[in-house]
Amino acid sequence: MSLNNSKVDLLGIDSHTIKDLEIFESDMDDASLFDFCNRTRSIGGAAVLRRRMQNPWASAERIAETQQAIGFITERRAIFQQLPSIYAVEGTQNYLQEILPNLDFRNRFEFILGSLQVWINQDSHYFSIVRGAQASCRLIRALRRFVAQPELKGAPGELGPLLQQLRALLSRPNFRMVPDFDVGAWGTWKMLKLDQLLRVKEKDTLIRLMALNYELEALVSMADANQEHAFIVPEICTGPMQVKAEGLYHPYLENPVANPVSLDQQRRILFLTGPNMAGKTTYLRAFATAMYLAHLGMGVPAKSFKFVPVQWLFSSISLTDDLRRGVSYFRAEALRVKAVAEAVARNEKVLALMDEPFKGTNVKDAFEASLAILERFSTRENCLFMFSSHQIELSDYLHQLNNQVDCRYFEAVETGERLHFDYRLRTGISDQRLGMRVLREEGIFEILDQRAAIKKDFSRPEDLIS
């Protein structure tokens, strides 16, 4: 990833969506999506991966470049074992950050005196300098060997510019002093001269080498996560917005039930119904997570996946009120819809997922608000929406929305004593009403009736006397 990325190239993804998708934090004991993908070895590599996950691509070209780099790494994984060891990387990082005497004296005599002072009076500093210089030399030698591998010639995507920058930095004249063998046997004078070269004259170069190494480490981590989780490479499409997927599932589930996704300009709204626990929210999360991973340039959990990149990804799944700011639950819902509306009004390519919106108001308001929003969303070209709801009465009006709404549902299997869920997406609108059955299954009415009977029995005079 270039350090000079244009914001135009980046996907708009706000803090609420990041929280909804559990990208960096999870409300449960499970790891975050970052932890799920993090296979880096160093703190710096993990920091670069985190930066990438904070800034997914919106540009088809940038996504393709990352895909090509990850694909190349996956096919030639052994080559990337030649990257510097964690010892060399962390040792160099500590060397550059540690506060050590600076012997940047232009006068040769003063440099000699300063070197003697370090060696005689500050032996702990001297040994830190030796360790750091040795680690830096190991880093440089490892990177030399790495970029010299003939298999890296013509590496595609992001790798090409990264390797080109590495070769240019490693060919700097000052680095010719770094030998192709360990410098541990060098004397004090020679070692301090090397330290002056590495930590003073070429410090910025070393910092840049480290940054490029971290970029490579992050790409390798993404490739390893793809392999470990058996993700498939999405197909990037052009033209009007669309997403088509088969066998999509949420990567956190151990035995997931896979489902399709189909959204395009003929059916730009998916209206999702079904009882609680049937799979609506999981389906929304699975789709949003796959779209997010696809915009990172990573693989996705599906059998097939093709998409046109978007500019904004919004989710509205786990809203809460804000007592400190005086924001009620319904106000929070309204503000979330407003954020989506503002991006849509700017004619940006928007994908928005709303899980049972307008729960914070009465049924009549929720119905009218849902219908009004769906009517307006259905007219917006180059935008796609998923909208889950218990407002099944909306079905009587959805056919009026220019056939832009695709109705799908999940259902509960009601055979047997308890409800069973198969988590299969079906065509149409659910008319299941299971609230009373769930309450009966949990024995809530029986508990309340028993308590009422006990209270009634003990209200008799003879019970009170006894």
TANOR-V307437 format. One record per residue. N is the residue number from 1. PHI is phi in radians with two decimals (* if undefined). Layout:
N;PHI
N;PHI
This chain:
1;*
2;-1.15
3;-1.40
4;-2.01
5;-1.20
6;-1.43
7;-1.11
8;-1.10
9;-1.38
10;-1.78
11;-1.27
12;-1.36
13;-2.53
14;-1.57
15;-1.11
16;-1.18
17;-1.15
18;-1.03
19;-1.23
20;-0.98
21;-1.50
22;0.93
23;-1.23
24;-2.08
25;-2.44
26;-2.20
27;-1.27
28;-1.65
29;-1.32
30;-1.16
31;-1.28
32;-1.32
33;-1.13
34;-1.05
35;-1.08
36;-1.10
37;-1.82
38;-1.43
39;-2.14
40;-1.26
41;-1.80
42;-2.08
43;-1.11
44;-1.13
45;-1.11
46;-1.14
47;-1.13
48;-1.18
49;-1.08
50;-1.08
51;-1.08
52;-1.07
53;-1.29
54;-1.41
55;-2.33
56;-1.13
57;-1.41
58;-1.96
59;-1.47
60;-1.05
61;-1.13
62;-1.18
63;-1.05
64;-1.10
65;-1.10
66;-1.20
67;-0.99
68;-1.12
69;-1.11
70;-1.12
71;-1.08
72;-1.10
73;-1.08
74;-1.08
75;-1.26
76;-2.24
77;-1.02
78;-1.08
79;-1.06
80;-1.45
81;-1.23
82;-1.45
83;-1.08
84;-0.96
85;-1.19
86;-1.09
87;-1.12
88;-1.14
89;-1.19
90;-1.19
91;-1.10
92;-1.16
93;-1.06
94;-1.13
95;-1.04
96;-1.32
97;-1.65
98;-1.22
99;-1.49
100;-2.26
101;-1.00
102;-1.80
103;-1.80
104;-1.48
105;-1.75
106;-1.34
107;-1.41
108;-1.05
109;-1.13
110;-1.14
111;-1.12
112;-1.11
113;-1.09
114;-1.09
115;-1.12
116;-1.13
117;-1.11
118;-1.09
119;-1.21
120;-1.48
121;-1.77
122;-2.27
123;-1.07
124;-1.12
125;-1.15
126;-1.09
127;-1.18
128;-1.14
129;-1.10
130;-1.09
131;-1.06
132;-1.15
133;-1.13
134;-1.10
135;-1.10
136;-1.12
137;-1.15
138;-1.09
139;-1.05
140;-1.11
141;-1.11
142;-1.11
143;-1.18
144;-1.04
145;-1.11
146;-1.10
147;-1.23
148;-1.41
149;-1.14
150;-1.08
151;-1.16
152;-1.47
153;-1.14
154;1.30
155;-1.02
156;-1.54
157;1.05
158;-1.09
159;-1.12
160;-0.96
161;-1.08
162;-1.09
163;-1.19
164;-1.08
165;-1.16
166;-1.06
167;-1.09
168;-1.13
169;-1.20
170;-1.20
171;-1.58
172;-1.06
173;-0.97
174;-1.11
175;-1.32
176;-1.16
177;-1.25
178;-1.40
179;-1.38
180;-1.57
181;-2.46
182;-1.19
183;-1.68
184;-1.07
185;-1.57
186;-1.16
187;-1.33
188;-1.05
189;-1.01
190;-1.17
191;-1.20
192;-1.21
193;-1.15
194;-1.11
195;-1.05
196;-1.06
197;-1.18
198;-1.31
199;-1.61
200;-2.04
201;-1.21
202;-2.07
203;-1.06
204;-1.08
205;-1.17
206;-1.10
207;-1.06
208;-1.17
209;-1.04
210;-1.08
211;-1.08
212;-1.16
213;-1.10
214;-1.14
215;-1.05
216;-1.11
217;-1.09
218;-1.14
219;-1.12
220;-1.10
221;-1.07
222;-1.11
223;-1.13
224;-1.15
225;-1.13
226;-0.98
227;-1.15
228;-1.08
229;-1.70
230;1.00
231;-1.32
232;-1.82
233;-1.40
234;-1.23
235;-1.64
236;-1.56
237;-1.94
238;-2.08
239;1.69
240;-1.04
241;-1.06
242;-2.80
243;-2.45
244;-2.28
245;-2.51
246;-2.18
247;1.13
248;-1.40
249;-2.60
250;-1.46
251;-1.16
252;-1.35
253;-1.37
254;-1.30
255;-2.20
256;-1.28
257;-1.69
258;-1.50
259;-2.44
260;-1.52
261;-2.38
262;-2.58
263;-2.36
264;-2.71
265;-1.37
266;-1.48
267;-2.33
268;-1.60
269;-2.14
270;-1.82
271;-1.75
272;-1.96
273;-2.22
274;2.44
275;-1.23
276;-1.04
277;1.34
278;-1.43
279;2.23
280;-1.06
281;-1.14
282;-1.08
283;-1.10
284;-1.08
285;-1.11
286;-1.06
287;-1.15
288;-1.10
289;-1.12
290;-1.11
291;-1.11
292;-1.10
293;-1.08
294;-1.09
295;-1.30
296;-1.29
297;1.61
298;-1.57
299;-1.39
300;-2.31
301;-1.43
302;-2.88
303;-1.43
304;-2.65
305;-2.77
306;-2.31
307;-2.75
308;-1.74
309;-1.01
310;-1.92
311;-1.74
312;-2.37
313;-2.09
314;-2.03
315;-2.27
316;-2.38
317;-2.03
318;-2.06
319;-1.32
320;-2.44
321;-1.37
322;-2.35
323;-1.14
324;-1.16
325;-1.60
326;1.22
327;-1.81
328;-1.29
329;-1.06
330;-1.15
331;-1.09
332;-1.07
333;-1.10
334;-1.12
335;-1.15
336;-1.19
337;-1.11
338;-1.08
339;-1.04
340;-1.14
341;-1.07
342;-1.13
343;-1.18
344;-1.11
345;-1.15
346;-1.44
347;1.09
348;-1.60
349;-1.36
350;-2.10
351;-2.06
352;-2.24
353;-2.14
354;-2.17
355;-1.75
356;0.86
357;-1.18
358;1.13
359;-1.28
360;-1.49
361;-2.37
362;-1.29
363;-1.06
364;-1.13
365;-1.07
366;-1.08
367;-1.10
368;-1.14
369;-1.15
370;-1.08
371;-1.10
372;-1.11
373;-1.21
374;-1.06
375;-1.03
376;-1.31
377;-1.07
378;-1.12
379;-1.63
380;-1.57
381;-1.28
382;1.06
383;-2.33
384;-2.30
385;-2.45
386;-2.07
387;-2.44
388;-1.66
389;-2.80
390;-1.66
391;-1.43
392;-1.19
393;-1.14
394;-1.11
395;-1.02
396;-1.19
397;-1.98
398;-1.13
399;-1.16
400;-1.42
401;-1.62
402;0.96
403;1.01
404;-1.49
405;-1.88
406;-1.79
407;-1.65
408;-2.35
409;-2.64
410;-1.94
411;-2.47
412;-1.76
413;-1.53
414;-1.67
415;-1.29
416;1.57
417;-1.29
418;-2.15
419;-1.15
420;-2.26
421;-2.08
422;-1.78
423;1.04
424;-1.70
425;-1.36
426;-2.16
427;-1.55
428;2.11
429;-2.18
430;-1.32
431;-2.04
432;-1.24
433;-2.18
434;-2.00
435;-0.99
436;-1.15
437;-1.16
438;-1.08
439;-1.09
440;-1.19
441;-1.04
442;-1.44
443;1.24
444;-1.18
445;-1.14
446;-1.09
447;-1.10
448;-1.15
449;-1.16
450;-1.11
451;-1.10
452;-1.16
453;-1.14
454;-1.11
455;-1.09
456;-1.16
457;-1.06
458;-1.40
459;-1.55
460;-1.27
461;-1.00
462;-1.12
463;-1.25
464;-1.16
465;-1.15
466;-1.22
